[in-house]
Amino acid sequence: MRGTVALAAFVVAAALAGPAAAQPKHKVPKTDAEMVANAMSAAPKAVATDATIIAMDEQGKMRVLREGKGSFTCMPDNPMSPGNDPMCLDKPGMEWAKAWMSKSPPPAGIIGFGYMLAGGSDASNDDPHASKPAPGKKWVDTGPHVMILNPGALADSYPKTAEDPKKPYVMWPGTPWQHIMIPVR
């Protein structure tokens, strides 16, 4: 559990370190109860009920809001993006996220899985480390989806652009952190 919390702290801290916050289009969860409910909205109830829920406090320190007994870790909305984007990642997904945030290669041969059933907002579908949209571009709002992280050759079977985000596609194609986005609603 300690490794999961440290990894999650790293992921969230790096995400919050972006240079410019976007104006949220939704009510950002503030209380522990709101953050737990928001984090749980990222995954099906059967997964979220057993997940560990983590969040960052005002001083940038990670804390466990709720210990879990399942293999997923859920995080509430990232207030640095304009959309509501809580996420739940399995253990290999957390390893993939650590690699992404440290700009190091993901672990070879390990496929991760993640839920973002409340949708998400990203600065770019092409640049895995963009903290804000490129000049003339907008935040990319994606509806509810699941992700296959570190998909290997499976990514070759999917489009490399999000021309129709209602269909599966590869996000951050051609990078070590490419992953398959699969809309679910």
N, C-alpha and C positions, 0 to 999 in steps of 0.2 A: 504494500500500500504506500509506503514512504516514497518509493520510486515513482509511482503514479502521480502523487501529489507534487513532487519536485518537477517532473516532466510537465505536468499541467501548468504549474506556476511559470515555467519557462515559456510555454506556448502562449499563455494569456499575457504575460508581461511583454513578450515581443510584439504581440498583436496590438497592445495598448501603447507601444512606444512610437507609433506612427506620428509623423509631423503635424498632421492636421486632422482634427475630428470633424466628422460630418454631422450635420444636424439630424438627429433621429426623427423618423417619421412615426414613431410609436412611443408609448410610455415605457421608459427604461426602468427595469425592476431595480428597486433600491433596498428594500428590507430583505432579510434572510428568507422569509416565507415567499416573497415575490420572486426572489432569485431561484429558489428551489422549484417553484411552480414553472417558471420560465425555462429553466434547464430541462425539466422533465418533459416540456412540450416538444422537445427535439426528437424524441423517440417514441415508439409504441409503449403503451402503459406497461406491458409485461417486461420490457427492457428497462424503462425508466424507474420502475418501482424498486428494482434491485441495484440500480447504478449508484456509484459514488457521485456526489454532487460537490463541485468545488467552485470557488469564486475568489476574486481578489478584493482586498479591502482598500480603503482610501489611501493607505500608505504603500500600496503596491505589493503587499504580502498575501500569499496564497493561503487560503484556509479551507478546511473541509466543512461544508455546510451540513453534510450528512454522509456518514460512512455507508458504504454499500457492500453487498455480498455477491454482486454480479460481476461480469467481466467488462462492463462499460463504465466510462467516466463521462459525466455530462457537465457542461458549463453553460451558464446563462449568457444572454445576449452580450455581444461585444459593443459597448457604448461608443466606440470610435467609428462605427459604420452607421449609415442612416437607416438600415433595415433591422428588423428583429431577426437575429441569427444565432440562437442557441444551437449547440451541437453536442452529440454523444458519439464517442469513439471507443472501439474495442481496444484491447491492449496492443495489438499490432498497429492499429490506427494511431494510437498515442506515440508509438515509436516512429511512425512515418511523420507525424506532426513535429516531433522533436528534430528530425532530420531537416524538414522544411524550414523550421525557424532558425536552425543553426547553419543553414545553407550547406549542409553536408548530404552525401548520398543516403537515401533510405536503405534500411537493411535489405540485403539481397534475399530473394526467395520468400519474403514474408508479405502476404497480402492483407491489408487492413480494410475495415468496414466502418462507415460512419453514417449517422442519421442527421438530417437537418430538416425535420418535418414541418418546421415553422418557416422554412425558406432561408434565404441568406442574401447578403449584400457583399459584393467584392469590388475592389478597385479596378481589377482587370481580369479577363478570362485568359490572357496571354502571359502576363508577367506575374510570377508567383510571389514576388516580393514588393509589389506596388502597394504603397500605403494610401494613395489617393489616385483618382483617375488621371490619366495623361491629359495634357491640355486639349480641350475640345471634346473630351469624352465624358461620359456620365458613369456613376456607380452602376454596376451590373446587378440588378435584382433578379434573383432566381427563386422560383417557387419551391414548394416542398420537394425534397429529393433525398436520395441515398447516394453514397459515394463508395466506389471501389478504389482503394488507395494502394499505390504501388502495383498496378495491374499487369505490368510486364507486357507481353505480346498481345494480350487481350485488347489493349488500347488500339491496336492496329485495325480492329474491326469497326471502329466508331469514327464519326466525323470529328475533325479537329477544330471546328468552330461551333459557336453557339448560335448559328443563324436561326435555328428554331429551338429555343430552350425548353420546349415541351417534349422534345425527343432526346434520347441519350446522346452525349457528346463527350469529348475529351477536354478537360480544363487544363490549362498550362501545358499544352502539347509540346513535345520535343524537349521538355526539361526533366530532370530526375524526379520531380514532384508531380508529374502529370497524373491525373486521376480521372476516372469515369464518373460523370454526373448522370444520375438516372432519375428523371422526374417521376413522382409517384401519384400526383393528382392532376 
